[in-house]
Amino acid sequence: MANSKDKQADTAEAADAAQMTSAPAASQEPRSVSLGVRLVPVDNSDQPLFANYTTVNATPGIAFLDFAFLEPSVLLALPHVEKVPESINGRLVARVALAPDALQNLARQLNALLRPQQQGPQ
């Protein structure tokens, strides 16, 4: 009987093999393939995190996305203070490092989500 680590290794090998066989030749254009992906939570990774502030820092070959939480009461008080502080403290919720292809995929998904739904002819 195979244990779950063996099954995960087999799945990873199959994904690697599928990727190699579907890799476009140098003369072909890359193609988009729809594939169902099942994500298995690790530790508490299935618990939602709340962020109300984001930053992106890019380096060659990788982008770091920081998701943070700034206390809303601090943000609401800012317009009413005489002297705006140079910085405010927040709590880093998560930092995600993305390769360029994953960053492009995220941008595509976010643009599709934020784009108003196109309406048909009236």
C-alpha positions in Angstrom: 0.0 0.0 0.0 1.5 3.3 -1.0 1.7 6.1 1.5 0.7 9.7 0.9 4.3 10.8 0.3 4.6 8.2 -2.5 1.3 9.4 -4.0 2.5 13.0 -3.9 5.9 12.0 -5.5 4.0 10.1 -8.2 1.8 13.1 -8.9 4.8 15.4 -9.1 6.6 13.1 -11.5 3.5 12.8 -13.7 3.1 16.6 -13.7 6.8 17.0 -14.6 6.4 14.4 -17.4 3.3 16.2 -18.7 5.1 19.5 -18.7 8.0 18.1 -20.6 5.8 16.4 -23.2 3.7 19.5 -23.7 6.6 21.9 -23.8 6.5 23.8 -27.1 9.3 23.3 -29.7 11.5 26.3 -30.3 9.6 27.1 -33.5 6.1 26.9 -31.9 4.3 29.5 -30.0 3.5 28.7 -26.3 0.0 27.5 -25.8 -2.4 27.8 -22.9 -3.8 24.6 -21.5 -6.6 24.4 -18.9 -5.7 22.1 -16.1 -7.5 21.4 -12.8 -5.3 21.9 -9.8 -6.1 20.5 -6.4 -4.3 22.3 -3.6 -3.7 20.4 -0.3 -3.3 22.6 2.8 -0.2 22.4 4.9 -0.3 23.4 8.6 -2.7 26.4 8.7 -2.3 27.4 5.1 -6.1 26.9 4.4 -6.9 29.7 6.9 -7.7 33.0 5.2 -5.4 35.9 6.0 -6.6 39.5 6.0 -4.5 42.3 4.5 -5.4 45.9 3.8 -2.1 47.0 2.4 0.2 45.6 -0.2 3.6 46.3 -1.7 5.6 44.8 -4.5 9.4 44.7 -4.6 11.0 43.4 -7.8 14.5 42.0 -8.3 15.8 40.3 -11.5 13.9 37.1 -11.9 11.7 37.4 -8.9 9.0 39.6 -7.4 8.2 39.8 -3.7 4.6 40.6 -2.8 4.1 41.7 0.8 0.6 41.6 2.3 0.2 43.6 5.5 -2.4 44.8 7.9 -2.5 48.5 9.0 -4.7 49.3 12.0 -7.8 51.1 10.5 -8.0 53.5 13.5 -4.5 54.7 12.7 -5.5 55.3 9.0 -8.7 57.1 10.0 -6.8 59.4 12.4 -4.1 60.4 9.8 -6.1 63.2 8.2 -6.8 64.8 11.6 -3.2 65.0 12.9 -1.2 68.2 12.7 2.0 66.6 11.6 1.8 63.4 9.5 4.3 60.8 10.9 7.2 59.7 8.7 6.0 56.1 9.0 3.3 54.0 10.7 3.7 50.5 12.0 1.9 47.6 10.4 1.9 43.8 10.7 3.3 41.7 7.9 0.7 39.1 7.1 2.5 37.2 4.3 5.3 37.5 1.9 5.1 35.7 -1.4 7.9 35.3 -3.9 6.8 34.9 -7.5 8.8 34.0 -10.6 8.0 36.1 -13.7 5.6 33.5 -15.2 3.6 33.2 -12.0 3.6 37.0 -11.7 2.2 37.3 -15.2 -0.4 34.7 -14.5 -1.4 36.6 -11.3 -1.6 39.9 -13.2 -3.8 38.2 -15.8 -6.2 36.8 -13.2 -6.4 40.1 -11.3 -7.1 42.1 -14.5 -9.9 39.7 -15.4 -11.3 40.0 -11.9 -11.1 43.8 -11.8 -12.3 44.4 -15.4 -15.9 45.4 -15.5 -18.1 42.6 -17.0 -18.5 43.4 -20.7 -22.2 44.0 -21.4 -23.8 42.6 -24.6 -25.5 44.9 -27.1 -28.6 46.7 -25.8 
